[in-house]
Amino acid sequence: MVDLLRPDSHPRSWRMFLETAVAGPQVAEVAAEMSVAKRAVCKARARVLQRLQQEFSGLKFFAARVQRGRWSG
């Protein structure tokens, strides 16, 4: 699922997200490495996480409809 969002994300935002949410370095380390403010790293991460939540929400809706037999396509 995460890889499906990659094409829709700016490459720098994607990298900031991966390095802070998945790989584990601190926001300050990533900000220093990429020469950006810590706030920029946090905002990029938040944008990607928001997209993930939207995608999972859509999947949950779809799954619920399938379980109830209300999906027609």
PyMOL commands that set and color helices and strands:
alter all, ss='L'
color gray80, all
select helices_A, chain A and resi 2-8+11-23+27-34+38-67
alter helices_A, ss='H'
color red, helices_A
deselect
rebuild
show_as cartoon
